[in-house]
Amino acid sequence: MVNKTSYILVVTITCFLASTLFMNCFLVVPEALAGEGFYRSPSSREIKEEQMRSRFNLIKAVQHKLNVKGYDAGPVDGFMGPKTEDALTAFQKENGLISDGTIRRQTLKALGLVQ
């Protein structure tokens, strides 16, 4: 005997799977017919843009942490300007790290951005 909750769960899962199958089978057909296939590898330009966004966000996080810790890294704008580099170098020096103004894993650990 099937209770009401089990029935609703089975119907919900079935509907989800059916809608997913529909989307996978029918909604990508125009792309497949256009010769793009079901999956397209990212272009080198797209990869570079993603790397730039990641670097930009990393610099913003470092700038924020430096400012919070009392080092004047300037505005949190994601750009590695002279003020950010000076603040980073001072932080590295005071924490016994390689003090070259380069964002390294040890610096990120000392700032509390990674474990």
C-alpha positions as YAML, in Angstrom:
chain: A
units: angstrom
residues:
- id: 1
  name: MET
  ca: [0.00, 0.00, 0.00]
- id: 2
  name: VAL
  ca: [1.40, 3.40, -1.00]
- id: 3
  name: ASN
  ca: [0.84, 6.30, 1.35]
- id: 4
  name: LYS
  ca: [0.09, 9.82, 0.12]
- id: 5
  name: THR
  ca: [3.58, 11.21, 0.93]
- id: 6
  name: SER
  ca: [5.34, 8.43, -1.01]
- id: 7
  name: TYR
  ca: [3.02, 8.95, -3.97]
- id: 8
  name: ILE
  ca: [3.69, 12.71, -4.03]
- id: 9
  name: LEU
  ca: [7.44, 12.09, -3.79]
- id: 10
  name: VAL
  ca: [7.38, 9.63, -6.69]
- id: 11
  name: VAL
  ca: [5.28, 12.00, -8.82]
- id: 12
  name: THR
  ca: [7.58, 14.94, -8.02]
- id: 13
  name: ILE
  ca: [10.74, 12.99, -8.91]
- id: 14
  name: THR
  ca: [9.11, 11.67, -12.09]
- id: 15
  name: CYS
  ca: [8.07, 15.18, -13.14]
- id: 16
  name: PHE
  ca: [11.56, 16.51, -12.43]
- id: 17
  name: LEU
  ca: [13.22, 13.75, -14.45]
- id: 18
  name: ALA
  ca: [10.75, 14.19, -17.28]
- id: 19
  name: SER
  ca: [11.31, 17.95, -17.41]
- id: 20
  name: THR
  ca: [15.08, 17.47, -17.31]
- id: 21
  name: LEU
  ca: [14.88, 14.93, -20.12]
- id: 22
  name: PHE
  ca: [12.68, 17.30, -22.11]
- id: 23
  name: MET
  ca: [15.16, 20.15, -21.69]
- id: 24
  name: ASN
  ca: [18.13, 17.97, -22.59]
- id: 25
  name: CYS
  ca: [16.44, 16.39, -25.61]
- id: 26
  name: PHE
  ca: [14.44, 19.22, -27.09]
- id: 27
  name: LEU
  ca: [15.75, 22.57, -25.92]
- id: 28
  name: VAL
  ca: [19.29, 22.01, -27.20]
- id: 29
  name: VAL
  ca: [18.21, 20.70, -30.60]
- id: 30
  name: PRO
  ca: [18.51, 24.12, -32.34]
- id: 31
  name: GLU
  ca: [22.11, 24.39, -31.12]
- id: 32
  name: ALA
  ca: [22.84, 20.85, -32.25]
- id: 33
  name: LEU
  ca: [21.28, 21.52, -35.65]
- id: 34
  name: ALA
  ca: [23.39, 24.66, -35.97]
- id: 35
  name: GLY
  ca: [26.49, 22.50, -35.60]
- id: 36
  name: GLU
  ca: [27.40, 23.70, -32.12]
- id: 37
  name: GLY
  ca: [26.77, 20.32, -30.51]
- id: 38
  name: PHE
  ca: [25.71, 19.70, -26.96]
- id: 39
  name: TYR
  ca: [28.91, 20.97, -25.40]
- id: 40
  name: ARG
  ca: [31.29, 23.61, -26.58]
- id: 41
  name: SER
  ca: [34.72, 23.97, -25.07]
- id: 42
  name: PRO
  ca: [35.46, 27.48, -23.83]
- id: 43
  name: SER
  ca: [37.59, 29.52, -26.17]
- id: 44
  name: SER
  ca: [41.00, 30.77, -25.09]
- id: 45
  name: ARG
  ca: [39.47, 34.25, -24.93]
- id: 46
  name: GLU
  ca: [36.76, 33.05, -22.53]
- id: 47
  name: ILE
  ca: [39.36, 31.29, -20.39]
- id: 48
  name: LYS
  ca: [41.51, 34.43, -20.29]
- id: 49
  name: GLU
  ca: [38.49, 36.56, -19.34]
- id: 50
  name: GLU
  ca: [37.64, 34.17, -16.49]
- id: 51
  name: GLN
  ca: [41.24, 34.23, -15.29]
- id: 52
  name: MET
  ca: [41.18, 38.03, -15.35]
- id: 53
  name: ARG
  ca: [37.93, 38.09, -13.33]
- id: 54
  name: SER
  ca: [39.42, 35.66, -10.82]
- id: 55
  name: ARG
  ca: [42.59, 37.75, -10.46]
- id: 56
  name: PHE
  ca: [40.53, 40.93, -10.15]
- id: 57
  name: ASN
  ca: [38.44, 39.37, -7.35]
- id: 58
  name: LEU
  ca: [41.56, 38.03, -5.62]
- id: 59
  name: ILE
  ca: [43.18, 41.48, -5.60]
- id: 60
  name: LYS
  ca: [39.96, 43.00, -4.24]
- id: 61
  name: ALA
  ca: [39.91, 40.46, -1.40]
- id: 62
  name: VAL
  ca: [43.59, 41.14, -0.59]
- id: 63
  name: GLN
  ca: [43.01, 44.91, -0.65]
- id: 64
  name: HIS
  ca: [40.05, 44.56, 1.70]
- id: 65
  name: LYS
  ca: [41.98, 42.38, 4.17]
- id: 66
  name: LEU
  ca: [45.00, 44.70, 4.11]
- id: 67
  name: ASN
  ca: [42.78, 47.72, 4.80]
- id: 68
  name: VAL
  ca: [41.00, 45.89, 7.64]
- id: 69
  name: LYS
  ca: [44.36, 44.97, 9.18]
- id: 70
  name: GLY
  ca: [45.49, 48.62, 9.11]
- id: 71
  name: TYR
  ca: [47.62, 48.62, 5.97]
- id: 72
  name: ASP
  ca: [46.52, 51.34, 3.56]
- id: 73
  name: ALA
  ca: [46.02, 49.44, 0.30]
- id: 74
  name: GLY
  ca: [43.89, 52.24, -1.11]
- id: 75
  name: PRO
  ca: [40.47, 51.69, -2.63]
- id: 76
  name: VAL
  ca: [39.20, 48.12, -3.02]
- id: 77
  name: ASP
  ca: [39.13, 48.29, -6.80]
- id: 78
  name: GLY
  ca: [40.80, 45.04, -7.89]
- id: 79
  name: PHE
  ca: [43.82, 46.77, -9.43]
- id: 80
  name: MET
  ca: [47.35, 46.12, -8.17]
- id: 81
  name: GLY
  ca: [48.52, 49.71, -7.98]
- id: 82
  name: PRO
  ca: [51.54, 51.11, -6.11]
- id: 83
  name: LYS
  ca: [49.54, 51.69, -2.91]
- id: 84
  name: THR
  ca: [48.34, 48.09, -2.83]
- id: 85
  name: GLU
  ca: [51.82, 46.79, -3.60]
- id: 86
  name: ASP
  ca: [53.38, 48.91, -0.83]
- id: 87
  name: ALA
  ca: [50.76, 47.77, 1.70]
- id: 88
  name: LEU
  ca: [51.25, 44.15, 0.65]
- id: 89
  name: THR
  ca: [55.03, 44.42, 0.93]
- id: 90
  name: ALA
  ca: [54.75, 45.98, 4.40]
- id: 91
  name: PHE
  ca: [52.35, 43.24, 5.53]
- id: 92
  name: GLN
  ca: [54.63, 40.52, 4.16]
- id: 93
  name: LYS
  ca: [57.70, 42.01, 5.85]
- id: 94
  name: GLU
  ca: [55.97, 42.36, 9.23]
- id: 95
  name: ASN
  ca: [54.73, 38.76, 9.03]
- id: 96
  name: GLY
  ca: [58.07, 37.19, 8.10]
- id: 97
  name: LEU
  ca: [57.06, 36.39, 4.54]
- id: 98
  name: ILE
  ca: [58.86, 36.98, 1.26]
- id: 99
  name: SER
  ca: [58.30, 40.73, 0.97]
- id: 100
  name: ASP
  ca: [58.18, 41.38, -2.75]
- id: 101
  name: GLY
  ca: [54.61, 42.65, -3.11]
- id: 102
  name: THR
  ca: [53.57, 39.49, -4.92]
- id: 103
  name: ILE
  ca: [50.44, 37.64, -3.87]
- id: 104
  name: ARG
  ca: [51.60, 34.18, -2.84]
- id: 105
  name: ARG
  ca: [49.82, 31.35, -1.07]
- id: 106
  name: GLN
  ca: [51.64, 32.07, 2.21]
- id: 107
  name: THR
  ca: [50.49, 35.68, 2.04]
- id: 108
  name: LEU
  ca: [46.91, 34.57, 1.43]
- id: 109
  name: LYS
  ca: [47.17, 32.25, 4.44]
- id: 110
  name: ALA
  ca: [48.53, 35.03, 6.64]
- id: 111
  name: LEU
  ca: [45.68, 37.30, 5.52]
- id: 112
  name: GLY
  ca: [43.17, 34.56, 6.33]
- id: 113
  name: LEU
  ca: [41.94, 34.18, 2.77]
- id: 114
  name: VAL
  ca: [42.92, 30.51, 2.44]
- id: 115
  name: GLN
  ca: [43.66, 27.74, 4.89]
...
